Amino acid sequence: MNAKKLYTPRDPVCGRDVFGVYPTAIYEGKMYFFCSEACEKRFSTDPESFVRRKGVFRRFMDRLAEKNAENPPKCGCDCCH
C-alpha cells in the first residue's frame, strides 16, 4: 500500500504547521500560510527576512533574543538595573 503524504503548509515566521483556514500572503508569486494574524503581520513588515529558510533552532534563538531585548534578565547584582 502506497499512501501519499498530504502537503501541510508551514508558517514561515514561527515554523508551526498550519491546519485549517488561516491568514495567507503572496510574496514574489508564492503563497505563504500563517498560524495567526500576528505572524502574518510580522511577515508583512519584512518578508525577505522570513523567505530565507531558517532552521527550528535559529528561529528559536531569534525569538529568544527578541524577548530578552524587551525584558532583559536580572541577576540581582548592581550591574543589572
Biopython code that builds the backbone (N, CA, C, O; Angstrom):
import numpy as np
from Bio.PDB.StructureBuilder import StructureBuilder

atoms = [
    (1, "MET", "N", (0.842, -1.176, 0.000)),
    (1, "MET", "CA", (0.000, 0.000, 0.000)),
    (1, "MET", "C", (0.889, 1.241, 0.000)),
    (1, "MET", "O", (1.795, 1.359, 0.825)),
    (2, "ASN", "N", (0.637, 2.145, -0.901)),
    (2, "ASN", "CA", (1.438, 3.346, -1.058)),
    (2, "ASN", "C", (0.558, 4.573, -0.842)),
    (2, "ASN", "O", (-0.166, 4.984, -1.748)),
    (3, "ALA", "N", (0.615, 5.151, 0.333)),
    (3, "ALA", "CA", (-0.200, 6.332, 0.629)),
    (3, "ALA", "C", (0.620, 7.586, 0.391)),
    (3, "ALA", "O", (1.783, 7.671, 0.785)),
    (4, "LYS", "N", (-0.003, 8.555, -0.259)),
    (4, "LYS", "CA", (0.679, 9.826, -0.487)),
    (4, "LYS", "C", (0.534, 10.698, 0.747)),
    (4, "LYS", "O", (-0.529, 10.748, 1.367)),
    (5, "LYS", "N", (1.600, 11.378, 1.092)),
    (5, "LYS", "CA", (1.564, 12.298, 2.220)),
    (5, "LYS", "C", (1.003, 13.631, 1.732)),
    (5, "LYS", "O", (1.478, 14.193, 0.745)),
    (6, "LEU", "N", (-0.012, 14.127, 2.436)),
    (6, "LEU", "CA", (-0.590, 15.414, 2.073)),
    (6, "LEU", "C", (0.351, 16.537, 2.473)),
    (6, "LEU", "O", (1.062, 16.441, 3.474)),
    (7, "TYR", "N", (0.348, 17.588, 1.694)),
    (7, "TYR", "CA", (1.190, 18.748, 1.979)),
    (7, "TYR", "C", (0.583, 19.540, 3.127)),
    (7, "TYR", "O", (-0.596, 19.893, 3.091)),
    (8, "THR", "N", (1.380, 19.815, 4.134)),
    (8, "THR", "CA", (0.960, 20.656, 5.249)),
    (8, "THR", "C", (1.802, 21.916, 5.212)),
    (8, "THR", "O", (3.019, 21.853, 5.385)),
    (9, "PRO", "N", (1.165, 23.074, 4.985)),
    (9, "PRO", "CA", (1.951, 24.309, 4.943)),
    (9, "PRO", "C", (2.558, 24.637, 6.300)),
    (9, "PRO", "O", (1.996, 24.304, 7.343)),
    (10, "ARG", "N", (3.700, 25.287, 6.271)),
    (10, "ARG", "CA", (4.398, 25.671, 7.495)),
    (10, "ARG", "C", (4.510, 27.189, 7.544)),
    (10, "ARG", "O", (4.866, 27.834, 6.558)),
    (11, "ASP", "N", (4.200, 27.742, 8.703)),
    (11, "ASP", "CA", (4.284, 29.185, 8.931)),
    (11, "ASP", "C", (5.751, 29.609, 8.831)),
    (11, "ASP", "O", (6.583, 29.097, 9.580)),
    (12, "PRO", "N", (6.093, 30.544, 7.913)),
    (12, "PRO", "CA", (7.494, 30.946, 7.762)),
    (12, "PRO", "C", (8.021, 31.784, 8.927)),
    (12, "PRO", "O", (9.232, 31.962, 9.060)),
    (13, "VAL", "N", (7.131, 32.295, 9.765)),
    (13, "VAL", "CA", (7.549, 33.147, 10.881)),
    (13, "VAL", "C", (7.913, 32.307, 12.099)),
    (13, "VAL", "O", (9.009, 32.441, 12.644)),
    (14, "CYS", "N", (6.994, 31.437, 12.529)),
    (14, "CYS", "CA", (7.233, 30.668, 13.758)),
    (14, "CYS", "C", (7.569, 29.209, 13.493)),
    (14, "CYS", "O", (8.032, 28.516, 14.399)),
    (15, "GLY", "N", (7.349, 28.722, 12.268)),
    (15, "GLY", "CA", (7.700, 27.353, 11.928)),
    (15, "GLY", "C", (6.636, 26.317, 12.242)),
    (15, "GLY", "O", (6.863, 25.125, 12.031)),
    (16, "ARG", "N", (5.487, 26.737, 12.739)),
    (16, "ARG", "CA", (4.418, 25.785, 13.061)),
    (16, "ARG", "C", (3.742, 25.293, 11.785)),
    (16, "ARG", "O", (3.664, 26.011, 10.789)),
    (17, "ASP", "N", (3.252, 24.048, 11.838)),
    (17, "ASP", "CA", (2.423, 23.541, 10.753)),
    (17, "ASP", "C", (1.085, 24.257, 10.812)),
    (17, "ASP", "O", (0.564, 24.521, 11.896)),
    (18, "VAL", "N", (0.527, 24.574, 9.647)),
    (18, "VAL", "CA", (-0.728, 25.320, 9.574)),
    (18, "VAL", "C", (-1.830, 24.375, 9.112)),
    (18, "VAL", "O", (-1.746, 23.786, 8.034)),
    (19, "PHE", "N", (-2.862, 24.235, 9.939)),
    (19, "PHE", "CA", (-4.014, 23.400, 9.609)),
    (19, "PHE", "C", (-5.256, 24.281, 9.557)),
    (19, "PHE", "O", (-5.391, 25.209, 10.355)),
    (20, "GLY", "N", (-6.147, 24.004, 8.644)),
    (20, "GLY", "CA", (-7.396, 24.750, 8.584)),
    (20, "GLY", "C", (-7.271, 26.031, 7.787)),
    (20, "GLY", "O", (-6.378, 26.181, 6.953)),
    (21, "VAL", "N", (-8.183, 26.955, 8.057)),
    (21, "VAL", "CA", (-8.234, 28.226, 7.339)),
    (21, "VAL", "C", (-7.566, 29.297, 8.190)),
    (21, "VAL", "O", (-8.035, 29.637, 9.276)),
    (22, "TYR", "N", (-6.478, 29.812, 7.678)),
    (22, "TYR", "CA", (-5.697, 30.820, 8.391)),
    (22, "TYR", "C", (-5.274, 31.909, 7.427)),
    (22, "TYR", "O", (-5.469, 31.768, 6.219)),
    (23, "PRO", "N", (-4.693, 33.005, 7.935)),
    (23, "PRO", "CA", (-4.254, 34.096, 7.059)),
    (23, "PRO", "C", (-3.195, 33.636, 6.045)),
    (23, "PRO", "O", (-2.401, 32.734, 6.314)),
    (24, "THR", "N", (-3.209, 34.277, 4.888)),
    (24, "THR", "CA", (-2.224, 33.993, 3.845)),
    (24, "THR", "C", (-1.682, 35.304, 3.300)),
    (24, "THR", "O", (-2.270, 36.368, 3.489)),
    (25, "ALA", "N", (-0.554, 35.202, 2.622)),
    (25, "ALA", "CA", (0.029, 36.352, 1.928)),
    (25, "ALA", "C", (0.754, 35.829, 0.700)),
    (25, "ALA", "O", (1.276, 34.714, 0.703)),
    (26, "ILE", "N", (0.783, 36.630, -0.335)),
    (26, "ILE", "CA", (1.526, 36.272, -1.542)),
    (26, "ILE", "C", (2.720, 37.202, -1.630)),
    (26, "ILE", "O", (2.584, 38.424, -1.574)),
    (27, "TYR", "N", (3.904, 36.596, -1.769)),
    (27, "TYR", "CA", (5.138, 37.364, -1.884)),
    (27, "TYR", "C", (5.955, 36.768, -3.013)),
    (27, "TYR", "O", (6.261, 35.576, -3.003)),
    (28, "GLU", "N", (6.307, 37.588, -3.980)),
    (28, "GLU", "CA", (7.068, 37.180, -5.162)),
    (28, "GLU", "C", (6.441, 35.961, -5.839)),
    (28, "GLU", "O", (7.135, 35.029, -6.243)),
    (29, "GLY", "N", (5.109, 35.993, -5.953)),
    (29, "GLY", "CA", (4.389, 34.946, -6.657)),
    (29, "GLY", "C", (4.162, 33.660, -5.879)),
    (29, "GLY", "O", (3.586, 32.717, -6.422)),
    (30, "LYS", "N", (4.588, 33.593, -4.648)),
    (30, "LYS", "CA", (4.413, 32.385, -3.835)),
    (30, "LYS", "C", (3.475, 32.694, -2.672)),
    (30, "LYS", "O", (3.575, 33.746, -2.041)),
    (31, "MET", "N", (2.554, 31.752, -2.395)),
    (31, "MET", "CA", (1.615, 31.947, -1.291)),
    (31, "MET", "C", (2.206, 31.381, -0.004)),
    (31, "MET", "O", (2.737, 30.270, 0.020)),
    (32, "TYR", "N", (2.103, 32.170, 1.064)),
    (32, "TYR", "CA", (2.576, 31.773, 2.388)),
    (32, "TYR", "C", (1.383, 31.687, 3.329)),
    (32, "TYR", "O", (0.463, 32.503, 3.256)),
    (33, "PHE", "N", (1.404, 30.689, 4.215)),
    (33, "PHE", "CA", (0.329, 30.457, 5.170)),
    (33, "PHE", "C", (0.831, 30.760, 6.571)),
    (33, "PHE", "O", (2.002, 30.540, 6.878)),
    (34, "PHE", "N", (-0.061, 31.267, 7.427)),
    (34, "PHE", "CA", (0.329, 31.673, 8.779)),
    (34, "PHE", "C", (-0.619, 31.073, 9.804)),
    (34, "PHE", "O", (-1.800, 30.861, 9.528)),
    (35, "CYS", "N", (-0.085, 30.800, 11.001)),
    (35, "CYS", "CA", (-0.900, 30.214, 12.068)),
    (35, "CYS", "C", (-1.755, 31.267, 12.758)),
    (35, "CYS", "O", (-2.723, 30.924, 13.436)),
    (36, "SER", "N", (-1.416, 32.539, 12.598)),
    (36, "SER", "CA", (-2.166, 33.612, 13.258)),
    (36, "SER", "C", (-1.983, 34.920, 12.495)),
    (36, "SER", "O", (-1.115, 35.042, 11.631)),
    (37, "GLU", "N", (-2.818, 35.887, 12.834)),
    (37, "GLU", "CA", (-2.682, 37.211, 12.224)),
    (37, "GLU", "C", (-1.400, 37.897, 12.687)),
    (37, "GLU", "O", (-0.819, 38.694, 11.951)),
    (38, "ALA", "N", (-0.958, 37.588, 13.908)),
    (38, "ALA", "CA", (0.282, 38.182, 14.422)),
    (38, "ALA", "C", (1.471, 37.757, 13.560)),
    (38, "ALA", "O", (2.322, 38.582, 13.229)),
    (39, "CYS", "N", (1.532, 36.478, 13.195)),
    (39, "CYS", "CA", (2.629, 36.009, 12.340)),
    (39, "CYS", "C", (2.527, 36.625, 10.947)),
    (39, "CYS", "O", (3.544, 36.969, 10.345)),
    (40, "GLU", "N", (1.312, 36.764, 10.438)),
    (40, "GLU", "CA", (1.128, 37.376, 9.125)),
    (40, "GLU", "C", (1.587, 38.831, 9.143)),
    (40, "GLU", "O", (2.186, 39.299, 8.175)),
    (41, "LYS", "N", (1.312, 39.555, 10.236)),
    (41, "LYS", "CA", (1.756, 40.951, 10.357)),
    (41, "LYS", "C", (3.275, 41.042, 10.397)),
    (41, "LYS", "O", (3.866, 41.891, 9.730)),
    (42, "ARG", "N", (3.917, 40.159, 11.188)),
    (42, "ARG", "CA", (5.389, 40.166, 11.257)),
    (42, "ARG", "C", (5.984, 39.908, 9.880)),
    (42, "ARG", "O", (6.958, 40.553, 9.491)),
    (43, "PHE", "N", (5.403, 38.967, 9.142)),
    (43, "PHE", "CA", (5.878, 38.647, 7.801)),
    (43, "PHE", "C", (5.733, 39.849, 6.879)),
    (43, "PHE", "O", (6.652, 40.168, 6.125)),
    (44, "SER", "N", (4.586, 40.517, 6.933)),
    (44, "SER", "CA", (4.320, 41.621, 6.002)),
    (44, "SER", "C", (5.229, 42.821, 6.244)),
    (44, "SER", "O", (5.452, 43.612, 5.328)),
    (45, "THR", "N", (5.764, 42.977, 7.467)),
    (45, "THR", "CA", (6.663, 44.099, 7.725)),
    (45, "THR", "C", (8.033, 43.900, 7.082)),
    (45, "THR", "O", (8.673, 44.871, 6.680)),
    (46, "ASP", "N", (8.489, 42.646, 6.981)),
    (46, "ASP", "CA", (9.800, 42.364, 6.382)),
    (46, "ASP", "C", (9.822, 40.942, 5.826)),
    (46, "ASP", "O", (10.476, 40.069, 6.397)),
    (47, "PRO", "N", (9.116, 40.697, 4.718)),
    (47, "PRO", "CA", (9.012, 39.337, 4.194)),
    (47, "PRO", "C", (10.353, 38.710, 3.827)),
    (47, "PRO", "O", (10.529, 37.499, 3.958)),
    (48, "GLU", "N", (11.287, 39.520, 3.374)),
    (48, "GLU", "CA", (12.580, 38.979, 2.933)),
    (48, "GLU", "C", (13.307, 38.244, 4.058)),
    (48, "GLU", "O", (14.002, 37.260, 3.804)),
    (49, "SER", "N", (13.155, 38.705, 5.283)),
    (49, "SER", "CA", (13.852, 38.048, 6.391)),
    (49, "SER", "C", (13.252, 36.686, 6.717)),
    (49, "SER", "O", (13.910, 35.859, 7.348)),
    (50, "PHE", "N", (12.002, 36.438, 6.293)),
    (50, "PHE", "CA", (11.366, 35.154, 6.573)),
    (50, "PHE", "C", (11.397, 34.217, 5.376)),
    (50, "PHE", "O", (11.209, 33.011, 5.534)),
    (51, "VAL", "N", (11.630, 34.749, 4.187)),
    (51, "VAL", "CA", (11.667, 33.914, 2.994)),
    (51, "VAL", "C", (12.897, 33.014, 3.015)),
    (51, "VAL", "O", (12.836, 31.849, 2.620)),
    (52, "ARG", "N", (14.010, 33.569, 3.482)),
    (52, "ARG", "CA", (15.206, 32.729, 3.619)),
    (52, "ARG", "C", (14.904, 31.681, 4.671)),
    (52, "ARG", "O", (14.476, 32.014, 5.776)),
    (53, "ARG", "N", (15.119, 30.437, 4.342)),
    (53, "ARG", "CA", (14.790, 29.355, 5.267)),
    (53, "ARG", "C", (15.735, 29.350, 6.452)),
    (53, "ARG", "O", (16.955, 29.421, 6.302)),
    (54, "LYS", "N", (15.141, 29.263, 7.637)),
    (54, "LYS", "CA", (15.902, 29.133, 8.871)),
    (54, "LYS", "C", (15.466, 27.848, 9.543)),
    (54, "LYS", "O", (14.306, 27.447, 9.450)),
    (55, "GLY", "N", (16.389, 27.214, 10.208)),
    (55, "GLY", "CA", (16.049, 26.012, 10.949)),
    (55, "GLY", "C", (15.285, 26.350, 12.219)),
    (55, "GLY", "O", (15.194, 27.510, 12.618)),
    (56, "VAL", "N", (14.742, 25.323, 12.840)),
    (56, "VAL", "CA", (13.968, 25.498, 14.070)),
    (56, "VAL", "C", (14.818, 26.164, 15.144)),
    (56, "VAL", "O", (14.344, 27.065, 15.836)),
    (57, "PHE", "N", (16.062, 25.736, 15.290)),
    (57, "PHE", "CA", (16.928, 26.289, 16.330)),
    (57, "PHE", "C", (17.205, 27.773, 16.088)),
    (57, "PHE", "O", (17.178, 28.567, 17.029)),
    (58, "ARG", "N", (17.469, 28.154, 14.839)),
    (58, "ARG", "CA", (17.746, 29.562, 14.526)),
    (58, "ARG", "C", (16.523, 30.431, 14.816)),
    (58, "ARG", "O", (16.649, 31.524, 15.370)),
    (59, "ARG", "N", (15.321, 29.933, 14.434)),
    (59, "ARG", "CA", (14.101, 30.692, 14.725)),
    (59, "ARG", "C", (13.901, 30.832, 16.229)),
    (59, "ARG", "O", (13.503, 31.894, 16.706)),
    (60, "PHE", "N", (14.176, 29.760, 16.980)),
    (60, "PHE", "CA", (14.057, 29.806, 18.441)),
    (60, "PHE", "C", (15.009, 30.845, 19.018)),
    (60, "PHE", "O", (14.619, 31.640, 19.873)),
    (61, "MET", "N", (16.247, 30.840, 18.557)),
    (61, "MET", "CA", (17.236, 31.788, 19.070)),
    (61, "MET", "C", (16.862, 33.231, 18.712)),
    (61, "MET", "O", (17.062, 34.136, 19.523)),
    (62, "ASP", "N", (16.333, 33.450, 17.531)),
    (62, "ASP", "CA", (15.893, 34.790, 17.133)),
    (62, "ASP", "C", (14.765, 35.288, 18.032)),
    (62, "ASP", "O", (14.779, 36.436, 18.475)),
    (63, "ARG", "N", (13.788, 34.420, 18.299)),
    (63, "ARG", "CA", (12.669, 34.821, 19.160)),
    (63, "ARG", "C", (13.134, 35.032, 20.592)),
    (63, "ARG", "O", (12.644, 35.936, 21.269)),
    (64, "LEU", "N", (14.066, 34.218, 21.066)),
    (64, "LEU", "CA", (14.599, 34.372, 22.417)),
    (64, "LEU", "C", (15.319, 35.711, 22.549)),
    (64, "LEU", "O", (15.138, 36.424, 23.536)),
    (65, "ALA", "N", (16.131, 36.049, 21.558)),
    (65, "ALA", "CA", (16.847, 37.327, 21.580)),
    (65, "ALA", "C", (15.864, 38.496, 21.557)),
    (65, "ALA", "O", (16.074, 39.507, 22.228)),
    (66, "GLU", "N", (14.804, 38.350, 20.790)),
    (66, "GLU", "CA", (13.782, 39.395, 20.707)),
    (66, "GLU", "C", (13.102, 39.594, 22.063)),
    (66, "GLU", "O", (12.903, 40.730, 22.493)),
    (67, "LYS", "N", (12.748, 38.509, 22.730)),
    (67, "LYS", "CA", (12.095, 38.593, 24.046)),
    (67, "LYS", "C", (13.048, 39.142, 25.099)),
    (67, "LYS", "O", (12.636, 39.933, 25.947)),
    (68, "ASN", "N", (14.317, 38.736, 25.060)),
    (68, "ASN", "CA", (15.294, 39.237, 26.028)),
    (68, "ASN", "C", (15.556, 40.726, 25.842)),
    (68, "ASN", "O", (15.860, 41.428, 26.807)),
    (69, "ALA", "N", (15.441, 41.208, 24.620)),
    (69, "ALA", "CA", (15.628, 42.638, 24.373)),
    (69, "ALA", "C", (14.481, 43.431, 25.007)),
    (69, "ALA", "O", (14.679, 44.545, 25.491)),
    (70, "GLU", "N", (13.272, 42.838, 24.996)),
    (70, "GLU", "CA", (12.114, 43.501, 25.605)),
    (70, "GLU", "C", (12.209, 43.487, 27.127)),
    (70, "GLU", "O", (11.954, 44.504, 27.773)),
    (71, "ASN", "N", (12.572, 42.349, 27.701)),
    (71, "ASN", "CA", (12.654, 42.159, 29.153)),
    (71, "ASN", "C", (13.986, 41.512, 29.500)),
    (71, "ASN", "O", (14.045, 40.291, 29.645)),
    (72, "PRO", "N", (15.049, 42.284, 29.636)),
    (72, "PRO", "CA", (16.349, 41.677, 29.917)),
    (72, "PRO", "C", (16.333, 40.931, 31.252)),
    (72, "PRO", "O", (15.719, 41.390, 32.215)),
    (73, "PRO", "N", (17.013, 39.777, 31.307)),
    (73, "PRO", "CA", (17.055, 39.020, 32.552)),
    (73, "PRO", "C", (17.791, 39.799, 33.636)),
    (73, "PRO", "O", (18.718, 40.555, 33.345)),
    (74, "LYS", "N", (17.375, 39.611, 34.881)),
    (74, "LYS", "CA", (18.012, 40.293, 36.008)),
    (74, "LYS", "C", (18.661, 39.255, 36.906)),
    (74, "LYS", "O", (18.026, 38.279, 37.306)),
    (75, "CYS", "N", (19.927, 39.473, 37.217)),
    (75, "CYS", "CA", (20.654, 38.505, 38.035)),
    (75, "CYS", "C", (20.684, 38.897, 39.506)),
    (75, "CYS", "O", (21.096, 38.094, 40.343)),
    (76, "GLY", "N", (20.260, 40.104, 39.839)),
    (76, "GLY", "CA", (20.243, 40.531, 41.231)),
    (76, "GLY", "C", (21.451, 41.353, 41.639)),
    (76, "GLY", "O", (21.490, 41.871, 42.756)),
    (77, "CYS", "N", (22.431, 41.485, 40.770)),
    (77, "CYS", "CA", (23.608, 42.290, 41.103)),
    (77, "CYS", "C", (23.352, 43.762, 40.758)),
    (77, "CYS", "O", (22.340, 44.091, 40.139)),
    (78, "ASP", "N", (24.254, 44.625, 41.153)),
    (78, "ASP", "CA", (24.089, 46.062, 40.924)),
    (78, "ASP", "C", (24.191, 46.454, 39.448)),
    (78, "ASP", "O", (23.698, 47.510, 39.052)),
    (79, "CYS", "N", (24.829, 45.610, 38.634)),
    (79, "CYS", "CA", (25.035, 45.972, 37.232)),
    (79, "CYS", "C", (23.758, 45.827, 36.401)),
    (79, "CYS", "O", (23.656, 46.427, 35.331)),
    (80, "CYS", "N", (22.798, 45.055, 36.864)),
    (80, "CYS", "CA", (21.553, 44.826, 36.109)),
    (80, "CYS", "C", (20.422, 45.643, 36.716)),
    (80, "CYS", "O", (19.868, 45.262, 37.748)),
    (81, "HIS", "N", (20.078, 46.744, 36.098)),
    (81, "HIS", "CA", (19.022, 47.607, 36.658)),
    (81, "HIS", "C", (17.723, 47.338, 35.988)),
    (81, "HIS", "O", (16.716, 47.964, 36.321)),
]
sb = StructureBuilder()
sb.init_structure("model")
sb.init_model(0)
sb.init_chain("A")
sb.init_seg("    ")
for serial, (resi, resn, name, xyz) in enumerate(atoms, 1):
    if name == "N":
        sb.init_residue(resn, " ", resi, " ")
    sb.init_atom(name, np.array(xyz, "f"), 0.0, 1.0, " ", f" {name:<3s}", serial, name[0])
structure = sb.get_structure()
